[in-house]
Amino acid sequence: MQQELRERPKGGSLFLSFRGGMQTLTNALATAIAGRVNIVHGEATAVTRNGDSWQVRIGNESLSARDLVLCCPAHVNAKLLESSAQPIADELAGIPYSSAILVMAVYDRASLGHPLDGFGFLVPRGERKTLAAATWVNTKWPVRTPPNLAAIRGFIVGRRAVELASATEEEILTLVREDLRSFMGVTAQPLFHTFYRWPSSMPQYVVGHGARVKNIFQHLANYPGLFLAGNSYDGVGIPDCLRHARHTAQHICARSI
Ligand SMILES: Cc1cc2nc3c(=O)[nH]c(=O)nc-3n(C[C@H](O)[C@H](O)[C@H](O)COP(=O)(O)OP(=O)(O)OC[C@H]3O[C@@H](n4cnc5c(N)ncnc54)[C@H](O)[C@@H]3O)c2cc1C
């Protein structure tokens, strides 16, 4: 990971990511703590307070800790805290989320009929049919696409993603291709495509979000050892999440001294 940062070419893409995708980051974190931290895979179903410690229910197991950092989406944290920190749960439940659908269409570059002379496009709300945006992967992350292929990643977000929640992959691909035809003039048949649904994945910082977050963090002061981190509070980008996580870790370390 460090090496990838050092190798960033001068004058290269404006965007920064990992060659192997974002999981590189979480894999590196898991490797860094291996042997010192017990990683349990499972769905947390409840959080309760017992004296000075917090209990997390995962399947038939119950994990106990003095400090607990909840990093699930706000609507999940709300359910987990329903019985143990209701004022916080109520505020968390009020943070709305939007959904997204990602479709990557991969073409034979020679038959694409478009120069990919940019990073992609954004579609203004008033002109949107299906796609809200599309990334031209070849120019945004050149190492991810061999020169003979062209990869276009389409984003469907908000109300349209909800409307298409039960549509089939083929139906959605047809709509995406219709948009690519109208915005880029691309009529070629993709060689293959990938498809990912991200339901309720993006917190929406609606009017009043700042006040709500302030309330949440004020309430947290009444629940020693309970912490919240992740994208629901103070920025949705990965750098925001890292900053908030570091701040939370420093807080916990300060409590331990
Ligand atoms: C389609 C899309 C594209 C994006 N593109 C970018 C980008 O280009 N750049 C950027 O900076 N940011 C981007 N973001 C935003 C960024 O990815 C997120 O804000 C960030 O990943 C949020 O991290 P998080 O840890 O808060 O939440 P998440 O990554 O959502 O992690 C929450 C975790 O909680 C787990 N979980 C949920 N419920 C439970 C439960 N009951 N028990 C146990 N675990 C549970 C989930 O499985 C998940 O692993 C994008 C987001 C989306 C959806």
The ligand as a Gaussian input file, in Angstrom:
#p B3LYP/6-31G(d) Opt

LIG

0 1
 C      -21.352000       3.228000      -5.068000
 C      -20.433000       4.008000      -4.162000
 C      -19.320000       4.642000      -4.677000
 C      -18.455000       5.359000      -3.852000
 N      -17.344000       5.969000      -4.373000
 C      -16.478000       6.623000      -3.555000
 C      -15.274000       7.212000      -4.044000
 O      -14.983000       7.135000      -5.237000
 N      -14.442000       7.848000      -3.177000
 C      -14.731000       7.941000      -1.841000
 O      -13.926000       8.534000      -1.073000
 N      -15.859000       7.393000      -1.336000
 C      -16.729000       6.736000      -2.163000
 N      -17.877000       6.187000      -1.664000
 C      -18.178000       6.407000      -0.263000
 C      -17.394000       5.458000       0.624000
 O      -17.219000       4.231000      -0.036000
 C      -18.188000       5.186000       1.875000
 O      -18.603000       6.391000       2.444000
 C      -17.304000       4.431000       2.863000
 O      -16.968000       3.161000       2.357000
 C      -18.082000       4.274000       4.129000
 O      -17.343000       3.507000       5.013000
 P      -18.038000       2.987000       6.321000
 O      -17.040000       2.110000       7.000000
 O      -18.666000       4.103000       7.078000
 O      -19.303000       2.147000       5.809000
 P      -19.372000       0.844000       4.922000
 O      -18.206000       0.756000       3.997000
 O      -20.770000       0.845000       4.369000
 O      -19.190000      -0.309000       5.992000
 C      -20.215000      -0.644000       6.887000
 C      -19.979000      -2.097000       7.237000
 O      -20.921000      -2.482000       8.236000
 C      -21.275000      -3.822000       7.951000
 N      -22.535000      -4.103000       8.639000
 C      -23.787000      -3.634000       8.351000
 N      -24.677000      -4.128000       9.231000
 C      -23.976000      -4.931000      10.082000
 C      -24.353000      -5.728000      11.221000
 N      -25.615000      -5.780000      11.672000
 N      -23.372000      -6.427000      11.858000
 C      -22.082000      -6.374000      11.445000
 N      -21.669000      -5.618000      10.376000
 C      -22.613000      -4.916000       9.712000
 C      -21.396000      -3.870000       6.442000
 O      -21.314000      -5.202000       5.989000
 C      -20.179000      -3.051000       6.043000
 O      -19.035000      -3.851000       5.922000
 C      -18.741000       5.446000      -2.472000
 C      -19.862000       4.790000      -1.945000
 C      -20.706000       4.066000      -2.770000
 C      -21.902000       3.352000      -2.188000

